[in-house]
Amino acid sequence: MGLNETGLSLLQFFQGLAVIAAAIAFAIGGFYFIFGGDRGRSKAVGWLVGGAIGLIIVMGAFTLAEMVDQNIKF
């Protein structure tokens, strides 16, 4: 197993953790949105936006790593 495969497997592992963390962030944001009232809605936006941005960053990193692995051979 080479360095590229190790890097991709690590990214896959962290991608799985990021999906779980984003699901938890969405659940917390939804809880604040439903039960928080006016102050909870402002907290919910932070949780929802943070979860979405984190998920986009991790998915983008994995896509970039796959693209580099397919196009550049060492």
C-alpha positions, 0 to 999 in steps of 0.5 A: 500500500503506497502513500497515495492509497494511505492518504485516500483511506485517511480522507475516507475515514475523516469524511465519514467522521465529518458526515457524522459531525454534520448530522449532529450539527444539523440535529442540534441546529434543528433542535434550537430552531424548533424549541429555541424561540427567537434566540434559538433561531439565531443559534440554529443558523450558526449550527446549520451553516457551520455544519454545511460549510464543514461538510462542503470543505471535507467533501471538496478535499476528498474530491481534490485528492481523488482528482490528483490521484487519478491525474498525477502518477508518481 
